[in-house]
């Protein structure tokens, strides 16, 4: 039977890295039973890269992907990126024996502008072609904004049609938030998706106060903002169907990510997600 590899998107652990260091954070990931991580929002300093490498060796954790923007997210922003720091990022990737670099999102300054986005994607495609010479694949991570329609087509589909080397890291929560069925959509990206982000979609509790009842504007804001990023298995998404559709599309890595843990310790959230996935029948994917 074909199996995937369930891992952790380390964005949700950036506070832990700041608190206890990259090595100890990855040790805890290992203790939770994970053997794959995607590194994001962790500064790729010499010390952090060294600790991540050491933990990878010591605990048998695959560094599945690292993250780098194609260019700074905002004009003038000081940020390590593939345009200006290509050689350094490649060196980090190779030091960690990593085969994927992923772009986390569109630059803020071009969101909503189809032509600028297509120019950006053209630059990404050219970078992807260049990276193949290094044995590295470039992937683009999706949110909901890529499901804006232009002439009846999703922007993400337009991006796919205008590229061949660039891969897509599909995030099942954001696909659902965009009003699209993750199961059927993932199948449309067959052979363009090796990386999947697993996070569930939950409607949170509406906590109505006396002040809310006096201010309908405040109440309405609470009412329309009940969507939460949930631990896998704690929301409304059909995770087994998503996992099977992803395998059918060629996905290999299933990375748990929770953008907000709402005050909970992220390690506790990862524990719950892992236990739920094991109960669903995916224990041998860890």
C-alpha positions as CSV (number, residue, x, y, z in Angstrom):
1,X,0.0,0.0,0.0
2,X,1.3,3.5,-0.9
3,X,1.8,5.6,2.2
4,X,2.6,9.3,2.8
5,X,4.8,10.9,5.5
6,X,3.1,13.0,8.2
7,X,5.2,15.8,9.5
8,X,5.2,19.2,11.1
9,X,5.2,22.7,9.7
10,X,7.5,24.5,12.1
11,X,5.9,27.9,11.7
12,X,3.6,27.1,14.6
13,X,6.7,26.4,16.7
14,X,8.6,29.6,16.1
15,X,8.0,30.7,19.7
16,X,9.3,27.4,21.0
17,X,12.5,27.8,18.9
18,X,13.0,31.3,20.4
19,X,12.4,29.9,23.9
20,X,14.3,26.6,23.9
21,X,16.2,26.6,20.6
22,X,15.9,24.7,17.4
23,X,17.5,21.5,18.6
24,X,15.3,21.1,21.7
25,X,12.2,21.9,19.7
26,X,13.0,19.2,17.2
27,X,13.7,16.8,20.0
28,X,10.2,17.4,21.2
29,X,8.8,16.9,17.7
30,X,10.7,13.5,17.7
31,X,9.1,12.6,21.1
32,X,5.7,13.2,19.6
33,X,6.5,10.6,16.9
34,X,7.1,12.8,13.9
35,X,10.0,12.2,11.5
36,X,9.4,15.1,9.0
37,X,9.5,18.8,9.3
38,X,9.1,21.8,7.0
39,X,11.1,24.8,8.2
40,X,9.3,28.2,8.1
41,X,9.5,31.5,9.9
42,X,12.6,30.1,11.7
43,X,15.6,32.5,11.0
44,X,18.2,30.5,9.0
45,X,21.1,31.7,11.1
46,X,24.3,29.7,11.2
47,X,23.3,28.5,14.7
48,X,19.8,27.5,13.8
49,X,20.9,25.6,10.6
50,X,23.5,23.8,12.7
51,X,21.0,22.8,15.4
52,X,18.4,21.7,12.8
53,X,21.0,19.6,11.1
54,X,22.2,18.0,14.3
55,X,18.6,17.2,15.4
56,X,17.9,15.8,12.0
57,X,20.8,13.4,12.3
58,X,20.2,12.6,16.0
59,X,16.5,11.9,15.8
60,X,16.0,10.7,12.2
61,X,13.9,13.7,11.2
62,X,13.7,14.5,7.5
63,X,14.0,18.2,6.6
64,X,11.4,17.9,4.0
65,X,11.3,21.6,3.0
66,X,12.7,25.0,3.8
67,X,11.0,28.3,3.1
68,X,12.3,31.3,1.2
69,X,10.4,34.1,-0.5
70,X,11.2,34.7,-4.1
71,X,11.8,38.4,-3.3
72,X,11.0,40.6,-0.2
73,X,7.3,40.5,0.8
74,X,7.2,44.3,0.8
75,X,9.3,46.9,-1.1
76,X,12.4,47.8,0.9
77,X,11.9,45.0,3.4
78,X,15.2,43.4,4.7
79,X,14.5,39.7,4.3
80,X,16.5,36.7,3.1
81,X,15.1,35.8,-0.4
82,X,15.9,33.8,-3.5
83,X,16.5,36.8,-5.6
84,X,19.2,38.3,-3.4
85,X,20.5,35.3,-1.3
86,X,20.2,32.5,-3.8
87,X,23.6,30.9,-3.1
88,X,23.1,31.0,0.7
89,X,19.7,29.5,0.6
90,X,20.9,26.7,-1.8
91,X,23.8,26.0,0.7
92,X,21.4,25.8,3.6
93,X,19.1,23.5,1.6
94,X,22.0,21.1,0.7
95,X,23.4,21.2,4.2
96,X,20.0,20.0,5.5
97,X,19.7,17.4,2.7
98,X,16.5,19.0,1.7
99,X,14.8,18.6,-1.7
100,X,12.1,21.3,-1.5
101,X,12.1,25.1,-1.2
102,X,8.7,26.6,-0.8
103,X,7.4,30.1,-1.3
104,X,5.1,30.9,1.6
105,X,2.8,33.3,-0.1
106,X,2.5,36.2,-2.6
107,X,4.2,39.5,-1.9
108,X,1.7,41.7,-0.1
109,X,2.2,44.5,-2.6
110,X,0.9,42.5,-5.6
111,X,-2.1,40.7,-4.1
112,X,-5.2,41.2,-6.2
113,X,-3.3,42.4,-9.3
114,X,-3.5,39.6,-11.9
115,X,-0.8,41.0,-14.2
116,X,1.7,41.5,-11.4
117,X,1.0,38.1,-10.0
118,X,1.6,36.5,-13.4
119,X,4.9,38.3,-13.7
120,X,5.8,37.1,-10.3
121,X,4.8,33.5,-11.2
122,X,6.9,33.8,-14.4
123,X,9.9,34.7,-12.2
124,X,9.1,31.8,-9.9
125,X,9.0,29.4,-12.9
126,X,12.4,30.6,-14.1
127,X,13.8,30.1,-10.6
128,X,12.2,26.7,-10.4
129,X,14.0,25.7,-13.6
130,X,17.3,27.0,-12.2
131,X,16.8,25.0,-9.0
132,X,16.2,21.8,-10.9
133,X,19.9,21.9,-11.9
134,X,20.7,21.7,-8.1
135,X,18.3,18.8,-7.6
136,X,15.8,21.0,-5.7
137,X,12.1,21.6,-6.4
138,X,10.4,25.0,-5.9
139,X,6.9,25.0,-4.6
140,X,4.3,27.7,-4.0
141,X,2.0,27.5,-0.9
142,X,-1.6,28.5,-1.4
143,X,-4.0,30.5,0.8
144,X,-7.5,31.6,-0.2
145,X,-6.5,34.7,-2.2
146,X,-5.4,32.5,-5.1
147,X,-9.1,31.5,-5.6
148,X,-10.1,34.9,-6.7
149,X,-11.6,34.6,-10.2
150,X,-10.4,36.3,-13.3
151,X,-12.5,35.8,-16.4
152,X,-14.2,32.9,-14.7
153,X,-11.0,31.1,-13.7
154,X,-9.4,30.7,-10.3
155,X,-6.1,32.6,-10.2
156,X,-4.4,29.5,-8.9
157,X,-5.5,27.5,-12.0
158,X,-4.2,30.3,-14.2
159,X,-0.9,30.1,-12.3
160,X,-0.8,26.3,-12.9
161,X,-1.5,26.7,-16.6
162,X,1.3,29.2,-17.0
163,X,4.0,27.0,-15.3
164,X,5.4,23.5,-15.7
165,X,8.3,23.3,-13.2
166,X,6.7,25.1,-10.2
167,X,4.9,22.8,-7.8
168,X,2.0,23.7,-5.5
169,X,1.7,23.1,-1.8
170,X,-2.0,22.9,-1.3
171,X,-3.4,23.9,2.1
172,X,-6.7,22.1,2.8
173,X,-8.0,24.6,5.3
174,X,-7.5,27.6,3.0
175,X,-9.0,25.7,0.0
176,X,-12.1,25.1,2.1
177,X,-12.2,28.7,3.4
178,X,-12.2,29.8,-0.3
179,X,-15.5,27.9,-0.7
180,X,-13.9,25.0,-2.7
181,X,-14.0,21.3,-2.0
182,X,-10.4,20.2,-1.1
183,X,-11.0,16.6,-2.2
184,X,-12.0,17.3,-5.8
185,X,-9.7,20.3,-6.1
186,X,-6.5,18.4,-5.0
187,X,-7.2,15.7,-7.7
188,X,-7.0,18.4,-10.4
189,X,-3.4,19.0,-9.4
190,X,-2.2,15.5,-10.0
191,X,1.6,15.4,-10.4
192,X,2.0,19.0,-9.4
193,X,1.6,18.5,-5.7
194,X,4.1,16.6,-3.4
195,X,3.4,18.7,-0.3
196,X,0.0,19.1,1.5
197,X,-0.7,21.2,4.5
198,X,-3.1,19.6,7.0
199,X,-5.1,21.9,9.2
200,X,-8.7,21.5,10.1
201,X,-11.6,24.0,9.8
202,X,-13.6,24.7,12.9
203,X,-16.4,27.1,13.9
204,X,-15.5,28.5,17.2
205,X,-17.6,29.4,20.2
206,X,-19.6,32.6,20.0
207,X,-19.0,34.3,23.4
208,X,-21.7,36.9,23.7
209,X,-21.2,39.5,26.4
210,X,-23.6,42.2,27.7
211,X,-21.5,44.8,25.8
212,X,-22.0,42.9,22.6
213,X,-25.8,43.1,23.1
214,X,-25.5,46.9,23.4
215,X,-23.3,47.2,20.3
216,X,-24.6,45.3,17.3
217,X,-21.5,46.2,15.3
218,X,-19.3,44.5,17.8
219,X,-21.6,41.5,18.0
220,X,-21.6,41.2,14.2
221,X,-17.8,41.2,14.0
222,X,-17.7,38.3,16.4
223,X,-20.4,36.5,14.5
224,X,-18.7,36.6,11.1
225,X,-15.2,35.8,12.5
226,X,-15.9,32.5,14.1
227,X,-13.7,30.4,11.7
228,X,-10.7,28.9,13.5
229,X,-7.6,26.9,12.5
230,X,-8.3,23.6,14.2
231,X,-6.2,20.6,15.2
232,X,-6.5,17.8,12.6
233,X,-9.6,15.8,13.4
234,X,-11.1,18.6,15.6
235,X,-13.0,20.4,12.8
236,X,-15.3,19.8,9.9
237,X,-13.0,18.6,7.1
238,X,-13.2,15.0,5.8
239,X,-9.5,14.2,6.5
240,X,-9.5,10.6,5.3
241,X,-11.0,11.6,2.0
242,X,-8.4,14.5,1.7
243,X,-5.5,12.1,2.5
244,X,-6.6,9.6,-0.2
245,X,-7.2,12.3,-2.8
246,X,-3.8,13.7,-2.1
247,X,-2.1,10.3,-2.5
248,X,-4.0,9.9,-5.8
249,X,-2.6,13.3,-6.9
250,X,1.0,12.2,-6.1
251,X,1.4,13.9,-2.7
252,X,4.1,12.4,-0.5
253,X,4.3,14.7,2.5
254,X,1.4,15.8,4.8
255,X,2.5,18.6,7.1
256,X,0.4,19.6,10.1
257,X,0.1,23.4,10.4
258,X,-2.1,25.4,12.8
259,X,-1.8,29.2,12.1
260,X,-3.3,30.0,15.5
261,X,-3.5,27.7,18.6
262,X,-5.7,30.2,20.6
263,X,-3.5,30.1,23.7
264,X,-2.9,26.4,23.7
265,X,0.6,25.0,23.8
266,X,1.4,24.1,20.2
267,X,3.0,20.8,21.3
268,X,-0.4,19.9,22.8
269,X,-2.1,20.8,19.6
270,X,0.4,18.6,17.6
271,X,-0.2,15.8,20.0
272,X,-4.0,16.0,19.5
273,X,-3.6,16.1,15.7
274,X,-1.2,13.2,15.7
275,X,-3.5,11.1,17.9
276,X,-6.5,11.8,15.8
277,X,-4.6,10.9,12.6
278,X,-3.5,7.6,14.2
279,X,-7.1,6.8,15.2
280,X,-8.1,7.5,11.5
281,X,-5.7,4.7,10.5
282,X,-2.6,6.6,9.6
283,X,-0.3,5.5,12.4
284,X,2.2,4.0,9.9
285,X,2.5,7.3,8.1
286,X,4.6,8.8,11.0
